[in-house]
Each structure stands twice: as structure tokens, then as C-alpha cells.
Amino acid sequence: MRDALALTAGTHPHPNPRVGAVIVDPEGVVVSGGAHQEVGTPHAERVAIGDRRYPGHTMVVTLEPCDHTGRTPPCTQAILEAGIDTVVVGATDPDERVSGRGIARLREAGVRVLPDVAPDLVEANDPAYFHHRRTGRARVTLKIASTLDGNVAAVDGTSRWITGPEARADVHRLRGESDAVMVGAGTIIADDPELTVRLDGWTGPQPTPVLILGEREIPRDRAVMAREPLCYVDADGVDLDAVLSELPDHGILSVLVEGGPTLAGSVVRAGLVDEVVWYVAGALGVGRGREPFAGTFTTISDLRTLAVSDVTPIGNDVRVTGHFEGGV
Ligand SMILES: NC(=O)c1ccc[n+]([C@@H]2O[C@H](COP(=O)([O-])OP(=O)(O)OC[C@H]3O[C@@H](n4cnc5c(N)ncnc54)[C@H](OP(=O)(O)O)[C@@H]3O)[C@@H](O)[C@H]2O)c1
């Protein structure tokens, strides 16, 4: 299963799932493997099978094989035609068109199926897919970079750079893992960000810019405007829940929200943030600049507890990753 998962590294198949598969001979040797690379290309099972037959072999596949015809014919059919004996499935597919049906179809045809052997590993490899199929919304990671004393920008709006080059490279890695990067009007006007992945040797797709706009006109010369952003505009405040429910129609299942404080406050208060990645700089503003969230922390019952899953020093800064308790 770890080999099958490893084959999904570098794949960008959303809105389809990341899936890897290996074929193991009766002696336990991996003889073939493959992954679903992107929408419209063959599924992992078909890549692993190719045009050969594998009687007496076992397929280990991260996600339940599909039994419906979408852009490609059902994978269950390919498995049956290849004469595979046993299928080991990492996780049942949460997609209601598939869930349980692929496994049932294989069993009906006499294939031995071992389901759900590593659901946590498989979900951790593609959390946005599972989140979307369960909630109907794109999964949100909120990224914030602040000084140790809690400022995301100086009073005059300048914020470049609060963190060091290593942490900034880590943000580019996060962007590379995301289908889209979302910012609000204030950040576009103040910072003119490109919102691209700029990593040496990066050959993957660039995340789609998603702009949350209100009353203010965005100057046409802003760098991001040349990147065909998806723009959502409402002078009374954009309905962010509706945006996150619509983004999957554009193939976007994972969104990195990069601020600023007004947008960050809105997404957290609306309960739409699944994961927080916070870069705490080894640097001080020494005084009050701009706070990470617009709005007030009125009383202790407003406290939002994060389940902290990782704390990693990066250069001269620290990255804290957490999930909201009870979140999906
Ligand atoms: N350190 C960091 O991690 C970081 C990251 C990003 C930005 N920043 C800093 O943050 C500052 C900009 O922050 P900001 O708070 O002014 O801008 P922002 O959060 O990027 O944009 C907020 C604006 O988006 C529009 N909007 C429309 N619907 C909205 C909704 N539902 N929720 C929230 N906003 C909505 C409104 O525009 P209208 O006002 O036009 O109606 C609103 O004022 C800059 O100084 C930048 O340097 C820091």
C-alpha cells in the first residue's frame, strides 16, 4: 500500500481522487504499478494493468475501484479482464456513485477483496477529495505569517518580508499542493501578489487565483489579473460558503487562503477553515501593527481551539499546523 501511495506523488487529478495501484505476483514481488495523473487520463488500475493479463496476481490499490463509466470505462471491468485474483483496497470511495459498488461488483465476479486496510493513510494523502465528497465544499487551508508578537503587517500595510526565505519557500510548496489560492481585495491592492508557485524545478500546474472582491475597484495592472483569476464580487460581502461549494465545478478541491486579516476573519468565523498553517517569525514588530484577524475577540467563549498536529522550525521561523476540533 505504501508503494501504491508513493506512486501518487506529483499527480494533480482533482476533481478526481489521487489513486495509485501496484500488482503483486504470487511470490509477493511488485511487478507493475501506476497512478492516475490528471483528469481525462487513465485511472491507476488501468495504468498498472496496461495490456497484459495477471491471473493469480494481487492488485493493491489505494482507493476502491470505480464501477461506473465516466470519462473512462469502469476499472472493475479492467481488473476482471486482467484475471486478477485478489484486490486489496486502502479505502472505500466516499463518492456516492462508487462507494461500496466497486467492491460488490468484484466480489460478485469471484474476486477476493480485502477492503479498507489503510483508510487513514489514504485520506491523509488526499484530504481534499474526501472532504469534498463528504461536504460538497472545497477544503480550506488558512496560511498566516506573523511576527512573534502577533503582527501580520506594519501599520502602513507593509508586510514584505515578515518571515525568512526558507518559510517563504515552504509557502510555495503549500501553493503547489493547492488547486487554488484565495485572497481578498485588500491584499491585492496592498501587496500586488502573483500567487504563483516559484520553486526551482517546479513543473506542476499553477494554482488558480481566486479573488474575493467588494466595493473597491481592483487596478487592472495588478499582476494576478493577467492570470485569469476567478473573481467573486459582492459589495455587501461575498458568500464564502457558496464560493467554496462552487469551486469544485472548476475542478478545485483544495484552497489555500492567504489573507488578509478581513478575509481570514470571515472564513474562520464562518467555520469554513479545515487546516491552519501558521508561520511564526523569529522577529518582533515591537508594537501593534495589523492583527491576523479583523474583528474583536470579545469574550473567552469565542476562543477557537486548534488540534495542533505539527510544530516545525523552518529557518529562523516556526511553522505550526493545526486543525479545528470537530472539523471535517
Ligand atoms: N502576513 C500575512 O500572512 C499576510 C497575508 C495577506 C495579507 N497581509 C496584509 O494584509 C493587509 C490587507 O488586508 P485586508 O484585511 O485589508 O484585506 P483582505 O482580507 O485581503 O481583503 C478584504 C476585502 O475583501 C473584500 N471582501 C468581499 N467579500 C468579503 C468577505 N466575505 N470577507 C472578507 N472580505 C471580503 C472586501 O473588499 P472591499 O473593502 O473593497 O469591499 C474586504 O475589505 C495588507 O497590509 C497585507 O500586507 C498579510
The ligand as an ORCA input file, in Angstrom:
! r2SCAN-3c Opt
* xyz 0 1
  N       1.312     38.306      6.868
  C       0.401     37.678      6.128
  O       0.277     36.447      6.195
  C      -0.478     38.497      5.197
  C      -1.171     37.846      4.172
  C      -2.000     38.599      3.343
  C      -2.128     39.974      3.561
  N      -1.431     40.577      4.548
  C      -1.592     42.028      4.770
  O      -2.974     42.298      4.984
  C      -3.308     43.599      4.519
  C      -4.601     43.549      3.696
  O      -5.635     43.019      4.499
  P      -7.194     43.385      4.387
  O      -7.879     42.807      5.587
  O      -7.299     44.841      4.114
  O      -7.596     42.679      3.031
  P      -8.193     41.270      2.566
  O      -8.663     40.441      3.691
  O      -7.230     40.689      1.594
  O      -9.428     41.791      1.717
  C     -10.619     42.164      2.379
  C     -11.571     42.791      1.376
  O     -12.131     41.773      0.530
  C     -13.447     42.161      0.166
  N     -14.435     41.139      0.578
  C     -15.543     40.796     -0.128
  N     -16.233     39.841      0.492
  C     -15.566     39.532      1.628
  C     -15.815     38.611      2.673
  N     -16.873     37.793      2.686
  N     -14.946     38.563      3.700
  C     -13.854     39.354      3.701
  N     -13.554     40.265      2.735
  C     -14.421     40.346      1.690
  C     -13.725     43.489      0.841
  O     -13.330     44.471     -0.102
  P     -13.946     45.957     -0.136
  O     -13.376     46.645      1.070
  O     -13.464     46.517     -1.432
  O     -15.440     45.834     -0.074
  C     -12.755     43.439      2.012
  O     -12.421     44.712      2.526
  C      -2.101     44.084      3.734
  O      -1.414     45.040      4.548
  C      -1.249     42.849      3.549
  O       0.132     43.193      3.504
  C      -0.610     39.860      5.373
*
